[in-house]
Amino acid sequence: MIDVRDSVAAEIKGRGFKQSAIALKAGLTEQQLSDIINKRRKLNANEMFSLCDALMIDPNSLFAACKQIPFAHSSPQDST
């Protein structure tokens, strides 16, 4: 299953942003964002839209990025 929280984490890391700055811009605490990224907390729709605004990306881009993130547990044999 694709998890949009992986895309959020990849966007933050890949663009060189600090989690604290993105959390602040999205109206989240640093701990809330950390919990979301580390999958200790669910990401609700309003938070997702706020994070997209903070990251300056379209929500559709976030979901498209989900499809491009490699998963450690998948292998070419899994697709058969």
SVG drawing of the C-alpha trace seen along z (x, -y; Angstrom):
<svg xmlns="http://www.w3.org/2000/svg" viewBox="-9 -29 28 43">
<polyline fill="none" stroke="black" stroke-width="0.4" points="0.0,0.0 1.2,-3.5 1.5,-5.9 1.4,-9.6 3.5,-10.2 6.4,-8.6 6.0,-11.3 5.9,-14.1 9.1,-12.8 10.8,-12.4 9.8,-15.9 11.1,-17.5 14.4,-15.6 14.8,-15.8 14.3,-19.6 16.6,-20.2 13.9,-21.7 14.1,-21.6 11.2,-19.7 10.8,-22.5 10.3,-25.1 7.8,-23.0 5.9,-22.2 5.7,-25.9 4.4,-26.9 1.9,-24.1 0.5,-25.0 1.8,-21.9 4.2,-21.4 7.6,-19.8 6.4,-16.7 3.2,-16.4 5.1,-16.5 7.7,-14.0 4.9,-11.7 3.3,-11.9 6.5,-11.2 7.5,-8.4 3.9,-6.9 3.1,-7.2 0.2,-9.5 -2.2,-9.6 -2.2,-12.5 -5.6,-14.0 -6.8,-15.8 -6.5,-19.3 -3.0,-18.6 -2.0,-17.2 -3.3,-20.3 -1.4,-22.5 1.8,-20.5 1.4,-20.9 1.1,-24.6 4.1,-24.7 6.1,-22.6 4.8,-24.7 3.5,-21.6 0.2,-20.5 -1.5,-17.7 -1.6,-15.7 2.2,-15.9 2.4,-14.5 0.3,-11.4 2.2,-11.0 5.5,-11.0 4.1,-8.1 4.3,-5.9 8.0,-6.7 9.2,-5.9 10.9,-2.5 9.8,-0.3 12.5,1.7 10.3,4.8 9.4,5.0 11.3,6.8 10.8,7.6 9.4,11.0 6.6,9.4 5.0,8.0 4.2,11.4"/>
</svg>
